[in-house]
Amino acid sequence: MTELWEKPHDPLVPEVERVAARLRLAARSVELDRAPAFPAHEFRELGAAGLLGLTVPPARGGRGLPPARAAVLLFHLAYLGGTAFAKLALQPEFSSVLGEQGGPELIDRWYRPLVRGELLVGNQITEPAAGSDASAIALEAKPAGGGYELSGTKSEAAFAVDAEAAVVYGRRPGAARAEGVSAFLVPQDLPGVRRTQGPADLGERWQRRGSIVYDRVQIPASFRLGEEGRGFDYLRGELARERGLLAAIYLGVARASWEETVRHVGERTAFGRRLADQQAVAFPLVGAGADLEAAWLFTARALDRLEPGAAGSADTALAKVLATRAALSALDLAIQFHGGSGYSGSAPHERRWRDVRSGPIAHGPTEVLLGVAARRLWPASRER
Ligand SMILES: Cc1cc2nc3c(=O)[nH]c(=O)nc-3n(C[C@H](O)[C@H](O)[C@H](O)COP(=O)(O)OP(=O)(O)OC[C@H]3O[C@@H](n4cnc5c(N)ncnc54)[C@H](O)[C@@H]3O)c2cc1C
């Protein structure tokens, strides 16, 4: 709609647009906010359309797109349907430790069906006493009977009551900090697993977050993902990629509201003039558009640099910081310049703001991500 900052291009964007229109994703986002539930039908359809796991290699059922191309498609999916369906499209990436470290039987039984949208695999890291500092997790993974016995509690997890299985991070008893953490695939219907849905969230309610108690849950050794004690290393690689892709999603959502607001203030009059003729309205909107574009360029470059070997993890961390800041302030302006209707549920802006508000917390809080970058500027004395 504007020549100033065109939306990013990719030859696959028309495909995304067709799927979004066929599945009525914009309308479904509103319905999911009002009646939160896991959108199993759309998840399957996105899988059938090849829009789940865009960066997952074809050998594991995905599209195998470079992250920077996947980001363009996620931007458009979010622009058209909000965070819900774009984040669902990333669910195989959120569980990439299963795809990359699981044995062939686990891949066939759980990962390929996830990429096809036939079942849901969640990701459980956070615990009541370990969130930002994930290396402090306490869920015990005790070697027992040739496999493992899991005991402890996970909290804050998306799809707590909906996922058929989850990638669960646990620690060998007595092991110190990150070195003792391993990742496991845990079917959620095993004896000893108790799941509870938490109170309704501010936004993204369709995730139905909650807690999962593991009470001496027995799993075979083949359910461990990769090597014992390497879980945290694998997770770091996954987070580096997914933070950049999430940044693209937040920017796509905010772009929709920014465009709608530019149009609105060009039409709506008050005090005998268009709102856009007030500099107090026009200038912040120009600034917000530039901030969104700057965050997009930073994100695209961060994802480009990530490809050869995840060296750019500080860049994708900062991409999420910049994108969530730019997106939330653009969404706030959208609410403000739509006036009373902007604050009401009749316009999408307040819902989009609520959905994007999880961005500076989930997948690494802003303060922690700034710390990742700070350590690049001032390495800790033992790293120097
Ligand atoms: C929508 C949503 C979905 C989520 N989905 C999942 C999921 O599927 N699986 C899962 O395991 N978890 C999930 N989480 C949990 C999320 O990863 C944690 O909430 C996050 O890691 C922060 O941990 P915490 O809540 O324990 O906050 P805390 O660790 O208690 O931190 C609270 C705040 O303190 C500040 N802070 C923390 N450390 C520092 C520091 N070193 N320096 C400066 N400030 C700091 C930050 O502002 C932070 O937000 C989800 C969260 C949300 C909001």
The ligand as a Tripos MOL2 file, in Angstrom:
@<TRIPOS>MOLECULE
LIG
   53    58     1     0     0
SMALL
NO_CHARGES

@<TRIPOS>ATOM
      1 C1          3.3970  -16.7800   25.6840 C.3       1 LIG1
      2 C2          4.4530  -17.5790   26.3650 C.ar      1 LIG1
      3 C3          4.7150  -18.8650   25.9220 C.ar      1 LIG1
      4 C4          5.6790  -19.6310   26.5770 C.ar      1 LIG1
      5 N1          5.8660  -20.9170   26.1530 N.ar      1 LIG1
      6 C5          6.7720  -21.6940   26.7930 C.ar      1 LIG1
      7 C6          6.9430  -23.0480   26.3960 C.ar      1 LIG1
      8 O1          6.2890  -23.5390   25.4760 O.2       1 LIG1
      9 N2          7.8390  -23.7960   27.0680 N.ar      1 LIG1
     10 C7          8.5890  -23.2910   28.0940 C.ar      1 LIG1
     11 O2          9.4050  -24.0160   28.6290 O.2       1 LIG1
     12 N3          8.4330  -22.0080   28.5220 N.ar      1 LIG1
     13 C8          7.5310  -21.2060   27.8920 C.ar      1 LIG1
     14 N4          7.3430  -19.9000   28.3050 N.ar      1 LIG1
     15 C9          8.0720  -19.4240   29.4670 C.3       1 LIG1
     16 C10         9.1620  -18.4250   29.1300 C.3       1 LIG1
     17 O3         10.1910  -19.0430   28.4070 O.3       1 LIG1
     18 C11         9.6330  -17.8190   30.4590 C.3       1 LIG1
     19 O4          8.5540  -17.0890   30.9840 O.3       1 LIG1
     20 C12        10.8350  -16.9250   30.2700 C.3       1 LIG1
     21 O5         11.9710  -17.6970   29.9830 O.3       1 LIG1
     22 C13        11.1270  -16.0910   31.5340 C.3       1 LIG1
     23 O6         11.2310  -16.9290   32.6360 O.3       1 LIG1
     24 P1         10.3960  -16.6020   33.9640 P.3       1 LIG1
     25 O7          8.9800  -16.4390   33.5780 O.co2     1 LIG1
     26 O8         10.7020  -17.6270   34.9920 O.co2     1 LIG1
     27 O9         10.9120  -15.2100   34.4180 O.3       1 LIG1
     28 P2         12.1280  -14.8950   35.4360 P.3       1 LIG1
     29 O10        13.3030  -15.7320   35.1100 O.co2     1 LIG1
     30 O11        11.5980  -14.9170   36.8180 O.co2     1 LIG1
     31 O12        12.4460  -13.3980   35.0160 O.3       1 LIG1
     32 C14        11.4700  -12.3720   35.1900 C.3       1 LIG1
     33 C15        11.9580  -11.1160   34.5180 C.3       1 LIG1
     34 O13        13.1490  -10.6620   35.1540 O.3       1 LIG1
     35 C16        13.9950  -10.0420   34.2230 C.3       1 LIG1
     36 N5         15.2930  -10.7540   34.2360 N.ar      1 LIG1
     37 C17        15.5200  -12.0870   34.3350 C.ar      1 LIG1
     38 N6         16.8430  -12.3480   34.2910 N.ar      1 LIG1
     39 C18        17.4700  -11.1630   34.1720 C.ar      1 LIG1
     40 C19        18.8340  -10.7610   34.0470 C.ar      1 LIG1
     41 N7         19.8280  -11.6670   34.0650 N.pl3     1 LIG1
     42 N8         19.1020   -9.4420   33.9090 N.ar      1 LIG1
     43 C20        18.1100   -8.5250   33.8910 C.ar      1 LIG1
     44 N9         16.8090   -8.8350   33.9920 N.ar      1 LIG1
     45 C21        16.4800  -10.1360   34.1230 C.ar      1 LIG1
     46 C22        13.2960  -10.1450   32.8540 C.3       1 LIG1
     47 O14        12.5770   -8.9550   32.6310 O.3       1 LIG1
     48 C23        12.3220  -11.2900   33.0500 C.3       1 LIG1
     49 O15        11.1900  -11.1990   32.1910 O.3       1 LIG1
     50 C24         6.4050  -19.1010   27.6720 C.ar      1 LIG1
     51 C25         6.1480  -17.7980   28.0980 C.ar      1 LIG1
     52 C26         5.1910  -17.0380   27.4690 C.ar      1 LIG1
     53 C27         4.9240  -15.6480   27.9730 C.3       1 LIG1
@<TRIPOS>BOND
     1     1     2 1
     2     2     3 ar
     3     2    52 ar
     4     3     4 ar
     5     4     5 ar
     6     4    50 ar
     7     5     6 ar
     8     6     7 ar
     9     6    13 1
    10     7     8 2
    11     7     9 ar
    12     9    10 ar
    13    10    11 2
    14    10    12 ar
    15    12    13 ar
    16    13    14 ar
    17    14    15 1
    18    14    50 ar
    19    15    16 1
    20    16    17 1
    21    16    18 1
    22    18    19 1
    23    18    20 1
    24    20    21 1
    25    20    22 1
    26    22    23 1
    27    23    24 1
    28    24    25 2
    29    24    26 1
    30    24    27 1
    31    27    28 1
    32    28    29 2
    33    28    30 1
    34    28    31 1
    35    31    32 1
    36    32    33 1
    37    33    34 1
    38    33    48 1
    39    34    35 1
    40    35    36 1
    41    35    46 1
    42    36    37 ar
    43    36    45 ar
    44    37    38 ar
    45    38    39 ar
    46    39    40 ar
    47    39    45 ar
    48    40    41 1
    49    40    42 ar
    50    42    43 ar
    51    43    44 ar
    52    44    45 ar
    53    46    47 1
    54    46    48 1
    55    48    49 1
    56    50    51 ar
    57    51    52 ar
    58    52    53 1
@<TRIPOS>SUBSTRUCTURE
     1 LIG1         1 GROUP 0 **** ****
